[in-house]
Amino acid sequence: MPLELFLDLYSPPCRAIYIFARKNGIPFELRPVELGRGEHLKPEFLKVNPLGKVPALKDGDFLLAESVAILLYLNRKYQVAAHWYPTELQARARVDEYLAWQHTAVQLPATNVYLCKSLLPHFSGQPVDPVRLDRLLEKLKPALRHLDQEVLATKPFLATEQLSLADLMAFTELMQPTAVGCDIFQDWPRLAAWRARVEAALGPELVQDAHRLVLQPRDPRDAQRDPKLAQELVQRLLERLS
């Protein structure tokens, strides 16, 4: 039975896993889980991940959640090129360092910018709140400054001299606000050059395929299909972004 990946490609960690599997020729069945429609809370998905979160992996009887754990599992099972997760002790530690740091430093604030600019207006029917958006962008700036002025000052990629899992996670995270018109790279030249290097290494067609959902306008009918769910989502978003 083929490997199954339960993903919502609106999610940066899900896109990282999708890109990694496609780039490395890992055979898998894509099982879409639409967070915006509450599919992650349905009983059939909770059997795969009782935490009700994507991404999730099913490999026969083996179930696994959490993006970093899934990436490492795929890396080890399929013995992909060493540059993704180097064998040299200190190089691997640099990858681990980013993977441990990124959850709250990059992924959370970058996703919040996206939610404020795209998802909240979509489900609430209200325009983007510029004050809230500016506040959320400010929370992302320390990470951008650190990556641009310190990490990328001495090497072309975030962990080593080659593309690694650290770059893959960072790329999908930082493309989230960029996809909705927040050019977070414009003030950070090293980070902008890094983005171009990563996209070239991954392949523009694969990057475009993985980001097709976030790059296209949302269907306005989505917010009207289930008004109660839309109201619940708005409330949760407001709580998260407050």
N, C-alpha and C positions, 0 to 999 in steps of 0.2 A: 504494500500500500504506500503511495507516495506521501512525502512530507506535506503537511498542511500548515499554511500560514494564515492566521486570522488577523486581518489588517484593515484599517481605515486610512486611506492614503491622504486624507486631510491631516493626519498626525505625523509630525516629523520623525519620531522613532520608528513608526511603521514604514515610512518612506526609506529610512536608512536600511532597514531589513530587506525591503523589496529590492532596492538598488544592489545591495550586497549579494543577494541570491541570484539576481539576474546577471550581474557583472561576472560572477564566478561560475556561471553555468550550473547552479544547483537546481535540480528538478523539484518543483513544488506545485501544489494546488493552492491557488489563491481563494480564500474564503472571506469575501468582503463583509465587514461589520460596520454599519453606519451609525456612528455615535449620535449624529443629529437626529436620528429616528429612534434612539433608545434601544438599538439592537444589542448593545453590550449588556443590557439588563434582562434580556429574555432568558427563560429557563434553559433553552438549548445551548446558548453560549456560556451560561454560568456553569454548565457541566465541563466546559473546556477550561475556563478560568473563573473560579468562584469569587474572585475579587472584582469581576465585572470590568476588566480593563483590557485594552489592546495595547501592544501586540500580544499575540499568544501563538504557541506552536504546538502541533500534535504530530508526533512521530511514532506511528503505531499506537501502542498503549501509553507512551510517554508524553506527558503534558508539561509545558514550560511557559512561564510568563516573564515579563520584564525584558526590555529591549536589549540591555547590555548582556544579560545572561543568554538571550537567544542568539545574539551576534557571536558570542564566544562559543556557544554550542555548535553553531554552523561552521565557524572557523576551525574548530577541532575535528568535527566529524568528517568534513570534506577536505581537510588538509589543503587549504587554499594557499596562495602565494604568501611567503613569509612577511612581506612588507605590511600586510594588514595588521598583524599582531606579532611583532618581532620576537625571535627566540633569545636575543641578547638581553641580559638581565636589565640593564639600565634603560635601554630603548623601550622594552616592554613596560617598565615602570612609568615611563613618560606617557605612554598610551593609557595605562591604568589611572594615572594622575588626572588626565582630562576627563576620562569616563566617570571618575568619582566626583569631579568638580562641576561638571556641566549641568547636572539636573536642576539645581537652583540658580546657578550663576548665568546660564545661557538659555536652556530650554524653557524654563518657567517664564522669565521676562519676555523672551522673544515670542512665545506662544500667546502671552497676555496681550501683546501689541496686536497680534493677528486677530484675537478674539474681539478686541475693542474696535478694530477697524472693519472687520468683516462679519463675524458671527452675531455679535450683539445687535448691530443695526438690521441685519437680515431677519432675525426672529422678533425683534421689538417693533420694527417699522419706524424707528426713530433715527435721525441722522447721527453721525459720529460725534461724540463729545470731544472737542479739541483739547479741553483742559485735561480730561482723563487720559487722552492719548499722549499728550506731552509728558504727563507724569509717568506713564508707563515706559515711554521711550527713555526718559532719564534713568530709570531703573536698569535699563539694559546697557547704558553707556560705560559703566565701570568694567564690564566684561569685554566690551569692544575695545576699550583703551588698553586693557591688559593684553589681549590677543595681538593687537596691532603694534603697540610700542614695546612690549617685552617679549612675548613668545615668538613672534614672527620677525623680530629684529635680528635674529641669529640663524634662522633656518627657514627653508621654503615651505615646510609643512608644520603642523602643530606639535608633533611629537618627535619626528625623526626627519631624515632627508628625503623620505618617500611618503606616499599616501598611506594612511593607516586608518584604523577604526575611529580614531579621534577626529580626523578630518571629515570622515563620512558623517558622523553624528553632528559635528559642528555645522557642516554645510547644510544639512537638511533643517537644522534648527534655525539658522540665520536666513535661510530662504523663506521662512514662514512670513515674517513681516514684509520682506522684499516683494513677495508675490502680490501683496495688496497695496503696493504703491509707497511703502515706507522705505526709502533708499538708505538703509542703515550703513552702507559701505562708503558713501560719498565723502565722509570726513576722515576716512581711515585708509590711506593708500596701500599700505602693506596688506591689509585685510582684503581690499578689493583685488589686488594682484593674486593673493592666495585663492580667492574665490574662482578666478579665471583658471588657475592651475588645477584646482580640484575638478572643475567642470570638464576641462580638457582630458584629465586622467580618467574620469568616469565615462565620458562620452556624452556629448550634447543631446543625442537622441534618447539615451536612457534617462538623463536628467529631465528632459522634457516629458517623457512618458510618466515618470514617477510623480511629477509635479502638475500633471494635467488638471487635476481637480482644483487645486488651489489657484491655478492660473486662469481658470474660466469663471465667469460670473455664476453665482448660485441661482438655481431655479427658484423664482419668487413663490412658486406654488408649494415649495417644501414647508414654508412657515404656516401655510393655511391648511395642510392636510390633517394636522392634529393640533388644534389651538391650545388644548390643555397641556400637551407636551411642550409646545413652544413657550407658553407662559412659565412652565417650570424651568425650562432652559434659561430663559431671561433672568429669572430670579437667581439661579445658581451662578450665572455669569456676573450679575451685578455684585453678588457676595464675593466672588473671586476677585473681581477687579476693583473692589472698594479700597 
